[in-house]
Amino acid sequence: MRCFGLYPDQVAQRLQSPVQPPDLNASVLRGAVGFALVSLAPYAIWAFAGKWMYQNIGEAGLYLVCAVVFIALTGVALSGLVVGGSLLRFYALFGAAFAAYALAWSLAWFGVKGRAGEWVGSLAGTTVMGLLITCAFGARKAALPVILLLFVTHSVGYFLGGYVYEANGKQHPIGAKLGWGLCYGVWFGVGIGYAFYAAQEGIRQKLKEAKT
């Protein structure tokens, strides 16, 4: 998948000056904080305009709008996770990865329904996302650990957020929905930060070689 221009040799050729790649801690922290802030926006749409959107564009339409908001805002918040990658390249990759994740999750939800659908969606969605991210960087060997961590962090964030919503939804519906978004964003952001870090091991090696 060299079309994204993110293979180690492609990145090394573009860099005109030495850069310091973000380490694991910085990548995970940026993923957690950045994606948590991003996540609040689509969950706010659900909280404040969900009823109107259900009535006028349906559940699938609401999911589509939220997916577009996720992709649009994540580029601004997380593009720094990519070494030597432009904002446009990040948008191309993350847009494709998140769209594939959202489609897989939605198909599982509408097809299976209920708690089982949510678990199947979590696995299917994070699998396609992990594959796209690692393949875009030419890091297929990192695919399995990336997929596993994405699945775990996504599941923790999603189901923990769901518990927060179920426990507080009747008394504080708006706050409960935003709480779900925060849980989802923090935990899934940890997985996303790790995914980009692990997928760029080849780039970090190239940069080390260039210094010697």
MIDRENRO-785675 format. One line per field, with one value per residue (C-alpha): x, y, z; residue number from 1. Coordinates in nm, 2 decimals. Example, Ala and Ser with C-alpha at 12.3 -4.5 7.8 and 13.67 -1.06 7.14 Angstrom:
2
xx: (1.23 | 1.37)
yy: (-0.45 | -0.11)
zz: (0.78 | 0.71)
num: (1 | 2)
This chain:
212
xx: (0.00 | 0.26 | -0.01 | -0.01 | 0.36 | 0.43 | 0.67 | 1.01 | 1.20 | 0.94 | 0.94 | 1.33 | 1.35 | 1.11 | 1.27 | 1.50 | 1.62 | 1.65 | 1.34 | 1.27 | 0.99 | 0.75 | 0.83 | 0.57 | 0.46 | 0.42 | 0.23 | -0.01 | -0.07 | -0.14 | -0.37 | -0.56 | -0.60 | -0.65 | -0.90 | -1.09 | -1.14 | -1.23 | -1.48 | -1.68 | -1.79 | -1.99 | -2.12 | -2.24 | -2.42 | -2.60 | -2.66 | -2.81 | -2.95 | -2.98 | -3.36 | -3.40 | -3.15 | -3.31 | -3.64 | -3.50 | -3.20 | -3.24 | -2.99 | -2.76 | -2.76 | -2.66 | -2.37 | -2.25 | -2.25 | -2.06 | -1.80 | -1.74 | -1.69 | -1.45 | -1.24 | -1.25 | -1.14 | -0.89 | -0.66 | -0.61 | -0.56 | -0.35 | -0.16 | 0.15 | 0.17 | 0.30 | 0.67 | 0.73 | 0.37 | 0.17 | -0.18 | -0.31 | -0.14 | -0.28 | -0.63 | -0.60 | -0.49 | -0.70 | -1.00 | -0.98 | -0.90 | -1.18 | -1.43 | -1.35 | -1.38 | -1.72 | -1.85 | -1.75 | -1.89 | -2.22 | -2.26 | -2.21 | -2.45 | -2.73 | -2.67 | -2.63 | -2.78 | -2.76 | -2.45 | -2.33 | -2.34 | -2.13 | -1.86 | -1.85 | -1.84 | -1.56 | -1.35 | -1.43 | -1.38 | -1.05 | -0.92 | -0.97 | -0.84 | -0.53 | -0.46 | -0.49 | -0.27 | 0.01 | 0.00 | 0.01 | 0.35 | 0.47 | 0.47 | 0.27 | 0.46 | 0.31 | -0.05 | -0.14 | -0.02 | -0.18 | -0.51 | -0.51 | -0.45 | -0.70 | -0.96 | -0.89 | -0.87 | -1.17 | -1.38 | -1.28 | -1.37 | -1.69 | -1.84 | -1.72 | -1.88 | -2.19 | -2.20 | -2.17 | -2.45 | -2.68 | -2.61 | -2.68 | -2.88 | -3.22 | -3.11 | -2.85 | -2.90 | -2.67 | -2.39 | -2.42 | -2.38 | -2.08 | -1.94 | -1.97 | -1.78 | -1.51 | -1.45 | -1.46 | -1.22 | -0.96 | -0.93 | -0.96 | -0.72 | -0.46 | -0.49 | -0.47 | -0.16 | 0.01 | -0.10 | 0.08 | 0.38 | 0.42 | 0.36 | 0.64 | 0.92 | 1.08 | 1.08 | 1.26 | 1.52 | 1.57 | 1.62 | 1.88 | 2.07 | 2.08 | 2.24 | 2.53)
yy: (0.00 | 0.25 | 0.48 | 0.67 | 0.75 | 0.63 | 0.34 | 0.39 | 0.46 | 0.71 | 0.90 | 0.91 | 1.05 | 1.33 | 1.45 | 1.74 | 1.78 | 1.54 | 1.49 | 1.35 | 1.09 | 1.08 | 0.80 | 0.55 | 0.75 | 1.06 | 0.88 | 0.71 | 1.03 | 1.23 | 0.96 | 0.94 | 1.32 | 1.41 | 1.15 | 1.21 | 1.57 | 1.47 | 1.21 | 1.47 | 1.64 | 1.35 | 1.24 | 1.60 | 1.58 | 1.26 | 1.43 | 1.75 | 1.67 | 1.29 | 1.28 | 1.52 | 1.32 | 0.99 | 1.13 | 1.30 | 1.09 | 0.77 | 0.58 | 0.51 | 0.88 | 0.97 | 0.72 | 0.86 | 1.22 | 1.12 | 0.93 | 1.23 | 1.45 | 1.20 | 1.19 | 1.57 | 1.65 | 1.37 | 1.50 | 1.82 | 1.65 | 1.35 | 1.41 | 1.47 | 1.10 | 1.05 | 1.10 | 1.32 | 1.29 | 1.58 | 1.65 | 1.54 | 1.20 | 1.15 | 1.24 | 0.99 | 0.71 | 0.78 | 0.86 | 0.52 | 0.34 | 0.50 | 0.47 | 0.09 | 0.06 | 0.24 | 0.04 | -0.29 | -0.19 | -0.07 | -0.39 | -0.60 | -0.39 | -0.38 | -0.75 | -0.91 | -0.65 | -0.64 | -0.70 | -0.97 | -0.72 | -0.47 | -0.73 | -0.85 | -0.49 | -0.41 | -0.70 | -0.65 | -0.27 | -0.28 | -0.56 | -0.37 | -0.05 | -0.22 | -0.38 | -0.06 | 0.14 | -0.12 | -0.20 | 0.17 | 0.19 | -0.14 | -0.29 | -0.61 | -0.78 | -0.53 | -0.61 | -0.87 | -0.68 | -0.36 | -0.53 | -0.69 | -0.37 | -0.17 | -0.44 | -0.43 | -0.05 | 0.00 | -0.26 | -0.11 | 0.24 | 0.15 | -0.08 | 0.13 | 0.43 | 0.22 | 0.14 | 0.51 | 0.59 | 0.31 | 0.41 | 0.78 | 0.81 | 0.86 | 1.13 | 1.31 | 1.20 | 1.47 | 1.42 | 1.04 | 1.06 | 1.29 | 1.06 | 0.77 | 0.98 | 1.06 | 0.70 | 0.59 | 0.86 | 0.81 | 0.44 | 0.40 | 0.69 | 0.49 | 0.21 | 0.45 | 0.62 | 0.28 | 0.17 | 0.46 | 0.42 | 0.05 | 0.08 | 0.33 | 0.11 | 0.09 | 0.46 | 0.51 | 0.25 | 0.44 | 0.77 | 0.60 | 0.47 | 0.81 | 0.95 | 0.70)
zz: (0.00 | -0.11 | -0.24 | 0.09 | 0.06 | 0.41 | 0.36 | 0.54 | 0.22 | 0.09 | 0.42 | 0.44 | 0.08 | 0.17 | 0.49 | 0.43 | 0.79 | 1.09 | 1.29 | 1.63 | 1.61 | 1.90 | 2.14 | 2.27 | 2.57 | 2.36 | 2.09 | 2.34 | 2.54 | 2.22 | 2.10 | 2.43 | 2.48 | 2.12 | 2.03 | 2.36 | 2.26 | 1.91 | 2.04 | 2.24 | 1.92 | 1.76 | 2.09 | 2.15 | 1.82 | 1.95 | 2.28 | 2.15 | 1.81 | 1.82 | 1.84 | 1.54 | 1.34 | 1.41 | 1.29 | 0.97 | 0.85 | 1.05 | 1.26 | 0.97 | 0.88 | 1.23 | 1.22 | 0.89 | 1.02 | 1.33 | 1.12 | 0.90 | 1.21 | 1.36 | 1.05 | 1.00 | 1.35 | 1.40 | 1.13 | 1.32 | 1.66 | 1.56 | 1.24 | 1.45 | 1.52 | 1.16 | 1.11 | 0.81 | 0.70 | 0.58 | 0.70 | 0.37 | 0.40 | 0.75 | 0.63 | 0.35 | 0.57 | 0.88 | 0.67 | 0.49 | 0.82 | 1.02 | 0.74 | 0.71 | 1.09 | 1.09 | 0.80 | 0.96 | 1.30 | 1.14 | 0.94 | 1.25 | 1.45 | 1.19 | 1.10 | 1.44 | 1.68 | 2.06 | 2.27 | 2.03 | 1.75 | 1.95 | 2.02 | 1.66 | 1.55 | 1.79 | 1.65 | 1.29 | 1.30 | 1.48 | 1.26 | 0.94 | 1.10 | 1.23 | 0.89 | 0.70 | 0.93 | 0.94 | 0.57 | 0.48 | 0.66 | 0.52 | 0.87 | 0.83 | 1.11 | 1.35 | 1.24 | 1.50 | 1.81 | 1.67 | 1.61 | 1.95 | 2.13 | 1.92 | 2.00 | 2.37 | 2.41 | 2.18 | 2.37 | 2.71 | 2.60 | 2.43 | 2.69 | 2.99 | 2.83 | 2.77 | 3.14 | 3.23 | 3.00 | 3.13 | 3.49 | 3.44 | 3.12 | 3.28 | 3.53 | 3.32 | 2.95 | 2.80 | 3.05 | 3.02 | 2.65 | 2.67 | 2.94 | 2.70 | 2.43 | 2.68 | 2.78 | 2.42 | 2.31 | 2.58 | 2.56 | 2.18 | 2.15 | 2.35 | 2.09 | 1.80 | 1.94 | 1.99 | 1.64 | 1.47 | 1.69 | 1.62 | 1.25 | 1.21 | 1.36 | 1.01 | 0.97 | 1.31 | 1.20 | 0.88 | 1.07 | 1.30 | 1.00 | 0.85 | 1.16 | 1.16)
num: (1 | 2 | 3 | 4 | 5 | 6 | 7 | 8 | 9 | 10 | 11 | 12 | 13 | 14 | 15 | 16 | 17 | 18 | 19 | 20 | 21 | 22 | 23 | 24 | 25 | 26 | 27 | 28 | 29 | 30 | 31 | 32 | 33 | 34 | 35 | 36 | 37 | 38 | 39 | 40 | 41 | 42 | 43 | 44 | 45 | 46 | 47 | 48 | 49 | 50 | 51 | 52 | 53 | 54 | 55 | 56 | 57 | 58 | 59 | 60 | 61 | 62 | 63 | 64 | 65 | 66 | 67 | 68 | 69 | 70 | 71 | 72 | 73 | 74 | 75 | 76 | 77 | 78 | 79 | 80 | 81 | 82 | 83 | 84 | 85 | 86 | 87 | 88 | 89 | 90 | 91 | 92 | 93 | 94 | 95 | 96 | 97 | 98 | 99 | 100 | 101 | 102 | 103 | 104 | 105 | 106 | 107 | 108 | 109 | 110 | 111 | 112 | 113 | 114 | 115 | 116 | 117 | 118 | 119 | 120 | 121 | 122 | 123 | 124 | 125 | 126 | 127 | 128 | 129 | 130 | 131 | 132 | 133 | 134 | 135 | 136 | 137 | 138 | 139 | 140 | 141 | 142 | 143 | 144 | 145 | 146 | 147 | 148 | 149 | 150 | 151 | 152 | 153 | 154 | 155 | 156 | 157 | 158 | 159 | 160 | 161 | 162 | 163 | 164 | 165 | 166 | 167 | 168 | 169 | 170 | 171 | 172 | 173 | 174 | 175 | 176 | 177 | 178 | 179 | 180 | 181 | 182 | 183 | 184 | 185 | 186 | 187 | 188 | 189 | 190 | 191 | 192 | 193 | 194 | 195 | 196 | 197 | 198 | 199 | 200 | 201 | 202 | 203 | 204 | 205 | 206 | 207 | 208 | 209 | 210 | 211 | 212)
